[in-house]
């Protein structure tokens, strides 16, 4: 080939190389022995964010990561030294924007037209591939670390049940159980005891047939009790064939023990729930039962739980549905348990008293779910407390009797001589009127004392009325003077204008007397007794030591003394029944127990502060009433005596009462007949009916109630009015409940009797 031919071939070859270089799908660089870029294709420049002009003439090292520059120089030198061999490497390049990419480069030596050695480098961007490889490597490493470091056992076997892989936990556990050090390729079934080999072979065979399943197994070995949850999973090849089994065994011993403990706990609490004497239930806001225990069923008098579950608390259980509405409102407001006593009714209609511990159950968002309530039948307990209160009343009356006798004798000392003097001045009308007023005034005072004693000593259920606590304290003050003696000063500090409270007057009198007696004994007959009242706002933060306080407005009643005080060691016991610091025969130990019982029944609270040798202060908090269902006693106005012309039959075994009554009612215009016995009254009524019959309840032989019953056999429409000086509380209670007739207490004023007669006649 001549020179002309050679030049033509070279030119054609150069042209083909240029096209290959420029349009290569890979980045292409030509560098010289000094590492200077002699040429770069468009893709190579653009991939790195440069123009060709910015790269040509500069060191190729400028586009490589600083940590890889030395390696680049080494690879370029290797290409220059071995012209017949291609070299490849993977390094990092840095773009113009400083971002880093991974490239796989292939370099080989070429010659320029002047036979200068150059290196042709083609580059492939493998950044995504490298990231994927790194992620896979990290993932594999993490997975391997998880498998190796987990406390669970993991292993795999081939179709012949030979070990393929296993983690350290499985290897250790197998060695501990069977004394065998497993290695890859070991036939695992050969090292399992015969008694479980068949079972394990079945597990593996199920897995080889494509089944995924989990079993629980219990093992005992080397003094270890182990519960496991084992998961079997087929190993599936790319062609769909099953090549083995992957097994995962989790230690569930703690879970099993916890489940066992939970079952035992549930059984224990279920036993308590089923056998506890108190009733337990859960209910909705609307009053539907959710759950009940047998004691509640028995308490309500039903034979089956199904009967009770059909009941509605508002309609079928609470004697007064309003009690439940109030209880629920206060329970939710407090956000915790709330104790209250209410009346319930049994299946047969019997009313009985229960003590409830009511709790509102909320979900995690604070939204109400249901009520959870424990129920204690306290009806018998309250009866015992009533007897206890009554015994305290009798004890108090014994203390009062001496003072009362003194006052009564003083009044009789006025009445008797005044009555004697009236014999000799019957012709002096003005003087008779004056002496009559003296007798009348003294008699009224005597009647008031007797009435107060009768009311105080009566044995009847609590009668809640709206009352002014200050008025009660003033009325009780005279009685207290008889109880504590004249050497003790009574100071009364009452906050004027106190709101009304709903209370039983006689029970609060008992509280005042019991606390005053304690104060008297603590002061040894000399000192000061302070009784004070005030209105205040009360909540759980107001007074320390008070629990389950229902926030609201209260009246504070304080009874304080200047006595010996209560030692700190016993102050927590003073409200316990039969606890007493007095000697034998000097006290029952029931006084403060009665006080606390009465306060709790009034939905109040009591606290005590005491310091030895400096005195004691009992403070009682009574809720201010917002009830409109209770009315204070009406005040009788002094008006002209009501008169009439109807016929009245008076029945009483006391002749003097008959004489006086006939005179009084005749003067008022009535036609009056009298009978000193029930038999006589019945005979008279049969012959000639009366418009109204006045009957003494307590009479010898046939009493007033039986007399009225017989009169109504004669005339069902007979109108009657009972008169009594004293009747048994249970008798009065029946009369009030059955509305047999109105009752007038002896002694009575002419005004009161005249009004009662007109009311009875007009009924």
Beta strands, then each sheet from edge to edge (+ up, - down):
strand 1: 27-31
strand 2: 37-40
strand 3: 87-94
strand 4: 100-111
strand 5: 117-125
strand 6: 153-158
strand 7: 163-166
strand 8: 213-221
strand 9: 224-236
strand 10: 242-251
strand 11: 279-283
strand 12: 289-292
strand 13: 338-345
strand 14: 351-362
strand 15: 368-377
strand 16: 465-467
strand 17: 488-494
strand 18: 501-503
strand 19: 527-538
strand 20: 552-561
strand 21: 605-611
strand 22: 615-623
strand 23: 647-651
strand 24: 671-675
strand 25: 692-696
strand 26: 720-724
strand 27: 742-745
sheet 1: 2+ 1- 5+ 4- 3+
sheet 2: 7+ 6- 10+ 9- 8+
sheet 3: 12+ 11- 15+ 14- 13+
sheet 4: 16+ 18-
sheet 5: 17+ 19+ 20- 22+ 21-
sheet 6: 24+ 23+ 25+ 26+ 27+
end
